[in-house]
Amino acid sequence: QARRTAMVQSESDTGPLVLGLRTRAMNSMMEPPAPDLVGNPSLPEPLPWRREAPVPSSPDASRGTSPTAVGRGSESGAAARSSSASSSSSGRLGEPRRLYKVWPSKNTFRCGGALVMGGEEECPVIRGTGWSWANCFNWTCILVPSGIFFTVALPYFWKNIVGIPLAVTVLFVTTVSFLCLTCCSDPGIIPRRSVILATDCTETLTEVLGYNPLGIGQPVHKKNVDCERMVPVELAGRGYVWCHTCEIIRPPRASHCAECDNCVLRFDHHCPFVNNCVGQRNYRFFIGFTTSVCCLAITVLPSLAWFFLAGSSDSAMKSELMPEVRIIVIVLAALAALPALLLAGLWVYHLYLISQGKTTKEHLKGRKPIQGLIDEPTLCAPRGPQLFDQFAWVRKTDAGKLMPV
């Protein structure tokens, strides 16, 4: 009896321990061992039903689509392919660039976009440089006689008539300044529809111009339809017209320049000798140039003729220039006199236009006055602000369309 009581006592004491060992052994048989991170080959391989599922090789898997969402993944992939196809048809967007670097018309910008020059399609020296032969001829007729005066005749006149060198210097600086302002300033360009939409300046232009240049609705690119449909009735009655090239409404005195491919406010004419349009914002510079260059020609050419033909006999430089160089200089001065006479006639003609309050195109085309429209003066009217920002950021598609950033 005592031995049986001891055995029962022993089993009761070791029972929980044995039960725990049996449970742990059963669990170890049911669960796989932990994976060996260093790849120990002695460890058993995981059970088959615990293996990771293979990564699918379908395109949906590369997009991160789970096997339970294959249908939805294929639908989204089709939508992405259709959207990419539509974007490729309209042109892929390029990097953001300044507007003057992707300007859609024929103007040329220099000095980081600060200088606006016209197109040089009439007689370009080198295409894309912004210089034409007429413009180079204009500069030659100014610089060559003036250079001869400053290098040859200046010492003589400085000793005898000091007023002539001072007058020539002032007129030369004034002429070159007005010519640079006329050549390199904005004549009053009205930005075309694509530029307005890409730079988001519709509200600004509407406030400055007093009307919405985009018109009513969207153009259908048919002249007869757009002329009647895009321009409001009240504007059409006041002389506002639709430009089919720029796809905007332009004011009565504005016109489209074929050489620069822009609409210009109060367009006067396109001058190849300044390689720019002459319009509302640079007309006074043009008049200043024609006035100063006429005065410069009247001062320099007679002074050179006086120096070479009737100068002082004790002029050493005069004796050194005899006779070949003297003849060449006289011929050059005579050749410069012919453009000076033509320019003087142009200056008188523009004085007449200013007195009549007309532009060159209005006078040549015989534009009749519009009822209820009071024309501003051509010379003393305000220049107005520039209507575009050439430094704005835009994007250009492969198809050549401007898009906002």
Secondary structure, DSSP 8 states (H G I E B T S, - for coil): -HHHHHHHHHHHHHHHHHHHHHHHHHHHHHS-----TT--TTS----GGGS------SHHHHTT--GGGHHHHHHHHHHHHHHHHHHHHH--B---EEGGGG-SSS-EEETTTTEEE----SSBSSTTSS-BHHHHHHHHHHHHHHHHIIIIIHHHHHHH-THHHHHHHHHHHHHHHHHHHHHHS---EE--HHHHHHHT-HHHHHHHHSS-TT-SS---S-HHHHHHHTS-HHHHTTT-EEETTTTEEE-TT-EEETTTTEEETT--EEETTTTEEE-TTTHHHHHHHHHHHHHHHHHHHHHHHHHHHH--TT-HHHHHTTTHHHHHHHHHHHHHHHHHHHHHHHHHHHHHHHHHT--HHHHHHT----TT-----SSSS-----S--TT-EEEEBTTS-EEE-
